[in-house]
Amino acid sequence: MALGPAAPRVGAPVNRVDGVAKVTGAARYTADTEMPGVVHAVLVGAEIARGQITAESMTESAARARAAPGVLGVLTPMNCPRLNPPPADFSETWPVERRPPLSDLSVHHVGQHVAVVIADSFENATYAASQFTLDYRQVATDDDAAVRSGSYWPDHWVEVADEKLQDRRGELTEPTVPVSVSGQYTTSATVPYPLELSATIARWDGDRLTVYDSTRWISGEKRLLAHCLDLPEPSVRVISPLVGGAFGAKVFLWSHVLLCAVAAREVGRPVKLVLTREQMFDTAGYRPRTEQEVTLLADADGAICSTAHHTVTETSLVADFCEPAGLSSRLLYHSPRLEVSHRVERVNVPTPSFMRAPGEASGLFALEVAMDELAEQVGVDPLELRIRNHTEIDESSGRPWLDKHLLDCYRSAADRFGWANRPPGVRSLRRSHVQVGWGMATATFPARRMTAGCRVTTGADGCVRFASATHEIGTGVRTVMTQLAADITGLPLSAVIFDSGDSSYPATPRSGASQTTATVGAAVAEAATQWRRRLSEVAPSAAPAVHSLVGLSPEQIAALTFSVTTSAKIDDDVSIRSFGAHFCEVEVDEYLGRAAVTRWTAAFACGPVLNPKLARSQLMGGITFGIGMALLEQISEDRASLRRGGEYYLPTHADRPDFDIEFTEKPVDYFPGPTLRGIGEIGIAGAPAAIANAIHHATGKRLRKLPITVEDLMMPVGPRR
């Protein structure tokens, strides 16, 4: 059966199927959902980091709020219905808070939700919430130690048992070698800061709950809502039409979603709740700070003999999460001896979560700056040092890499950047009155795939719909899935629709870990393959074209409506991971304390590229995030009170250069295949280190703390010319 003439081949730069709707404002997000009779909820947050709210002040504040105009209800720990804690497999694996919201009058972090006000308008709800004036029996927090409550040593990263957070190989004692570097590296706490604020609308129809939410885990949220509200899962439906950016903020069931559902049940009306920008800092996840110690021991030629990477990070008192900064050090370079550890301190802070390449973004900053320091000690070019320590096996498992291509990335990007012309000495490049520096770093990110489902529905109008309970988070998932289904079925793109964002569709995992295309794509590919085979069986003479499908009988159409589920298993004999190389140029004005990234070249080995236009956009976004992490982003926090506030700086188009990005693999002509993997997060991995290394080359300043600030850049190092 020949492909239809209008079918786009996988690998073509197809435009987004929802692009026009998004740029014209026609796209509907959660907060845009219109619902008759909807009322509004506003959250009240705690003003201290640790203590107890007095019952008297809570009762009096709630009474004042209830008396405010338009108020329909007030929920506090004094009257909130009992909520079940999450299932153990969620709270033990994911950063899901064990303590249900409004459980009691205790406070564990600034901004913790302590009350909900429901009113007939957002303005009235906001005014009523302002009537809360709470008194606290407060624990002194004028010293950091006063808010620390012990620490623990997690064994592995979330559900991935072989990604060991405490790992060791080789001899117990360090070898005696001629070259060593050791440094302390710190990264600040940062927030995802998506353009779309987290929003939820909850509606009850008897005992059935429908939740519209800006979430990246529809299936997981459905299960958690059912469990916490003591409902059967079929009674809960979660709809997430579009997600306007997330970067980690919308992966899990945060307490505001549960409270919105409770509020809707209490007042008997649909309730809409939208977090404020300030609340996005306090209750929707963030990347925790890290303190990392990296030690590299090498022989005189720069061959690494021992790697040690020790991380201290933090989590809240009510949930477990570890920023896995040392995982890449286990496998990126050849190292006969290895020590990796992670210690997590429990602190009175909001619960941290996944954010923009968790672990790789923070950990590669430390490792890749240390690699440049080692190259300087040995007296070799930073790229040459990385090539000398390249390995063809995954040293954490002993398995060979499948389609690694990292050396190809190094050579391609270095040639296009002109790295061979880089003078080795620091402060050796100057442009007008500013110092110029060139830096590079390696990028890597895991390749994950999980179980997913897809449903196919063939319409009498000749349109074929594929549906999965996955999410369009702005990356182009609907486009790639539509393109993939059209390619395999042989139908024109206009005859295929991919539906997502509804828990009534077959279940898929969360959209995180850059796994959605590989995971959901495998299910869509299997469904499209089965559809084509079934078409040849029920209608041998029919071509995969709209006019042929219109003439099918109801029985034939029924045979072309079915569901599939694909396995997460790939291959136990090899390791699969994405790799890349960043090369960048910076200009540093030491008199103004300003660093500008002026040029960027990168190459990535991310497996087959299904849509190069979308893929390149993803990588440009990731690198831009890396610029933000390196030079701008940090949460301003008073360490005595643990209050978060002030401004939060993000890179804009004016802060990024033109990007020269290349893929080592050619577009795929088959699917699914074991080499397919995601690209959403590898762009940021290694990017901050490349910038820090370039700044060192420009100025001679070895900066080991992110973000690199004005004060860092103005600090004098040696005589200025």
Salt bridges, closest charged atoms under 4 A:
ASP18 OD2 - LYS22 NZ 3.87
ASP89 OD2 - ARG223 NH1 2.90
ASP104 OD1 - ARG99 NH2 3.03
ASP144 OD2 - ARG148 NH2 3.65
ASP144 OD1 - ARG639 NE 3.42
ASP155 OD2 - HIS156 ND1 2.93
ASP155 OD2 - LYS164 NZ 3.27
GLU159 OE2 - ARG510 NH2 3.95
GLU163 OE1 - ARG448 NH2 2.84
ASP167 OD2 - ARG330 NE 2.77
GLU196 OE1 - LYS250 NZ 2.72
ASP205 OD2 - ARG203 NE 3.17
GLU291 OE2 - ARG289 NH1 3.23
GLU314 OE1 - ARG289 NE 2.83
ASP320 OD1 - ARG98 NH1 3.40
ASP320 OD1 - ARG346 NH2 2.56
GLU323 OE2 - ARG287 NH1 3.10
GLU339 OE2 - ARG168 NH1 3.29
GLU339 OE1 - HIS310 NE2 3.39
GLU339 OE2 - ARG337 NH2 2.42
GLU345 OE1 - ARG148 NH1 2.56
GLU345 OE1 - ARG289 NH2 2.91
GLU345 OE2 - ARG343 NH1 3.30
GLU360 OE2 - ARG577 NH2 2.98
GLU368 OE1 - ARG386 NE 2.80
ASP372 OD1 - ARG386 NH1 2.97
GLU373 OE1 - ARG704 NH2 2.89
GLU376 OE2 - HIS696 NE2 3.17
GLU376 OE1 - ARG702 NH2 3.65
ASP381 OD1 - ARG422 NH1 4.00
GLU384 OE2 - ARG388 NE 2.93
GLU392 OE2 - HIS390 ND1 3.64
GLU395 OE1 - ARG169 NH2 3.11
GLU395 OE2 - HIS334 ND1 2.44
ASP408 OD2 - HIS405 ND1 3.15
ASP487 OD1 - ARG9 NH1 3.05
ASP499 OD2 - ARG465 NE 2.77
ASP502 OD2 - ARG237 NH2 2.42
GLU537 OE2 - ARG533 NE 3.75
ASP572 OD2 - LYS569 NZ 2.69
GLU585 OE1 - ARG431 NH1 3.19
GLU585 OE2 - ARG599 NH2 3.70
GLU587 OE2 - ARG431 NH1 2.65
ASP589 OD2 - HIS433 NE2 3.00
GLU590 OE2 - ARG427 NH1 3.01
GLU590 OE2 - LYS701 NZ 3.31
GLU633 OE1 - ARG356 NH1 2.98
GLU637 OE1 - ARG639 NH1 2.43
GLU637 OE2 - ARG644 NE 3.24
ASP660 OD2 - ARG416 NE 3.05
GLU662 OE1 - ARG416 NH1 2.94
GLU665 OE2 - ARG677 NH2 3.57
ASP712 OD2 - LYS705 NZ 3.61
